[in-house]
Amino acid sequence: MTHVQAVVVYLAVAALVVLGIQLAIGRLRPRHRTAAKAATYECGVSGAPGVGPRFPIRFYVVAMLFVILDVEAIAFYPWGVRLPALGGRGVLDMAVFGLVIAVGYAYVWKKGGLDWR
């Protein structure tokens, strides 16, 4: 089996699993709606009148940027493990990767995406 065939089989199995789960959810879900089930309930307080203060949107933007940074940092581990086998080409590839990341973060910083004002 070639690599392309393996990927096609993997994607087909993944699609079948997703389809099977969706069908099972549709068949097994409860269908009886009551007023108690439809009422809002959050953290032990039924029907809380106010939702409290809102977080500024900047909080979420900075949080997403740090999550993206963590995912990018994960890419450096296998590179560091395989560095002797990759040689100069591997160093150059990761330098380009790091440069793209740095340019992206510089753009966000310049636009004020990291300011807490």
C-alpha positions as CSV (number, residue, x, y, z in Angstrom):
1,M,0.0,0.0,0.0
2,T,1.4,3.4,-1.0
3,H,1.4,6.4,1.2
4,V,-1.4,8.0,-0.8
5,Q,-3.6,4.9,-0.5
6,A,-2.9,4.8,3.3
7,V,-4.0,8.5,3.6
8,V,-7.1,7.8,1.5
9,V,-8.0,4.8,3.7
10,Y,-7.4,6.8,6.9
11,L,-9.6,9.7,5.7
12,A,-12.3,7.2,4.6
13,V,-12.3,5.5,8.0
14,A,-12.3,8.9,9.8
15,A,-15.3,10.0,7.7
16,L,-17.2,6.8,8.5
17,V,-16.5,7.2,12.2
18,V,-17.8,10.7,12.2
19,L,-20.9,9.7,10.2
20,G,-21.5,6.8,12.5
21,I,-21.2,9.0,15.6
22,Q,-23.6,11.5,14.1
23,L,-26.2,8.8,13.3
24,A,-25.9,7.3,16.7
25,I,-26.4,10.7,18.4
26,G,-29.5,11.3,16.2
27,R,-31.0,8.0,17.2
28,L,-30.0,7.9,20.9
29,R,-30.6,11.5,22.0
30,P,-33.5,12.2,24.3
31,R,-36.6,13.6,22.6
32,H,-38.7,14.8,25.5
33,R,-38.3,18.5,26.2
34,T,-39.6,19.8,29.5
35,A,-39.6,23.3,31.0
36,A,-37.0,22.2,33.6
37,K,-34.7,20.9,30.9
38,A,-35.1,24.1,28.8
39,A,-34.4,26.4,31.7
40,T,-31.0,28.0,32.0
41,Y,-28.6,26.6,34.6
42,E,-25.1,27.6,35.3
43,C,-22.7,26.8,38.1
44,G,-25.5,25.8,40.5
45,V,-27.5,29.0,40.1
46,S,-30.8,28.5,38.3
47,G,-32.0,31.5,36.2
48,A,-29.4,34.0,37.3
49,P,-30.7,37.5,36.5
50,G,-27.4,39.0,35.5
51,V,-24.4,37.6,33.7
52,G,-21.8,39.8,35.4
53,P,-19.0,41.8,33.9
54,R,-17.8,41.0,30.4
55,F,-14.2,40.3,29.5
56,P,-12.8,42.7,26.9
57,I,-12.2,41.2,23.5
58,R,-8.4,41.8,23.9
59,F,-8.4,39.1,26.5
60,Y,-9.5,36.5,24.0
61,V,-7.2,37.8,21.3
62,V,-4.1,37.6,23.5
63,A,-5.2,34.1,24.7
64,M,-5.5,32.9,21.1
65,L,-2.1,34.3,20.3
66,F,-0.5,32.4,23.2
67,V,-2.3,29.2,22.2
68,I,-0.9,29.7,18.7
69,L,2.5,30.3,20.1
70,D,2.3,27.0,22.1
71,V,1.4,25.1,19.0
72,E,4.2,26.7,17.1
73,A,6.6,25.8,19.9
74,I,5.7,22.2,19.5
75,A,7.1,22.2,16.0
76,F,10.6,22.9,17.4
77,Y,10.8,19.7,19.5
78,P,10.9,17.2,16.6
79,W,13.2,19.5,14.7
80,G,15.6,19.6,17.6
81,V,15.6,15.8,17.9
82,R,16.3,15.3,14.2
83,L,18.7,18.3,13.8
84,P,21.8,16.2,13.2
85,A,20.1,14.3,10.4
86,L,18.6,17.4,8.8
87,G,21.9,19.3,8.5
88,G,22.0,22.8,7.1
89,R,18.8,22.5,5.2
90,G,16.9,21.8,8.4
91,V,18.4,24.8,10.1
92,L,17.5,27.0,7.1
93,D,13.9,25.7,7.1
94,M,13.4,26.4,10.8
95,A,15.0,29.8,10.4
96,V,12.4,30.6,7.7
97,F,9.6,29.2,9.9
98,G,10.9,31.4,12.8
99,L,11.1,34.4,10.6
100,V,7.5,34.0,9.4
101,I,6.3,33.6,13.0
102,A,8.3,36.7,14.1
103,V,6.9,38.8,11.3
104,G,3.4,37.7,12.2
105,Y,3.9,38.6,15.9
106,A,5.5,41.9,14.9
107,Y,2.5,42.7,12.8
108,V,0.1,41.9,15.7
109,W,2.3,43.9,18.1
110,K,2.4,46.9,15.7
111,K,-1.4,46.8,15.3
112,G,-1.8,46.9,19.1
113,G,-3.1,43.3,19.5
114,L,-0.9,42.8,22.6
115,D,-1.9,46.0,24.4
116,W,-4.0,45.7,27.6
117,R,-5.3,49.3,27.8
